[in-house]
Amino acid sequence: MNVIAVIPARYNSQRFPGKLMQLIGPKAIIRHTYDNTLATGLFSKVFVVTDSPLIYDDIVSNGGNAIMSINEHESGSDRIAEAVADMDVDIIINVQGDEPFVRKEPLEKLIKAFTAADGHNVQVASLMHIITEPHLIHNPNQVKVVVGLNNDALLFSRSPIPYHRDTTIPATYYGHIGVYAFRKQALMNFTKWPQTPMEKIEKLENLRYQENGVFIRMVLVDFKGVGVDTPEDLEVAKEIYKHSN
């Protein structure tokens, strides 16, 4: 399979404008993400797609691949779809631009979802990890997911799911990690569908797949990642970087 990684990179994040150009050590967040994705060696091509000349120049001037986004977009998926529309690819991995410490193992597991025994049935896949901390289970910024017996997602929600009605039965809570893999046609279909009711209510674009009958295969990993959504997250990322170098 021809597998590529695309990193959507919007400059004006609502919660933390310009965050992708914030420095961790000598490099901007977006370049850490790009370099670490490239270093996995899993992809025939890695590139950033962005609406920002600053981000584009930072990647290209340091020898990387970047594409300027032509249109305004509601989501990262739409931005990626524009970039890959004319490319001959099989699987597209969407790596979030604000995950500077992305690693090989979870991305490799995600790709294997398409090569497993029933992989021909998988159109979209994503990552999840087990969460046990009550503050995360109840935090609406930590999206939760419940899965069926074959690990296809049944529902994503910002609410704690499942509801633990019978406390004599142990409940496992899975946190969604926003890294996706798509077959190209599934991604192109997504961009043609209007926003769906649950998607609008929860503000979760992945629900658009489910409301249109496309299951998302979830892959369990022990990688939690360090997404930089706030200035406080940036300070945490800087500490991690300082102690790992």
PyMOL commands that set and color helices and strands:
alter all, ss='L'
color gray80, all
select helices_A, chain A and resi 19-21+29-39+53-60+76-84+104-112+119-121+134-137+184-192+197-202+207-211+231-243
alter helices_A, ss='H'
color red, helices_A
select strands_A, chain A and resi 3-9+23-24+27-28+45-50+66-68+91-94+124-131+144-147+153-157+173-183+216-220
alter strands_A, ss='S'
color yellow, strands_A
deselect
rebuild
show_as cartoon
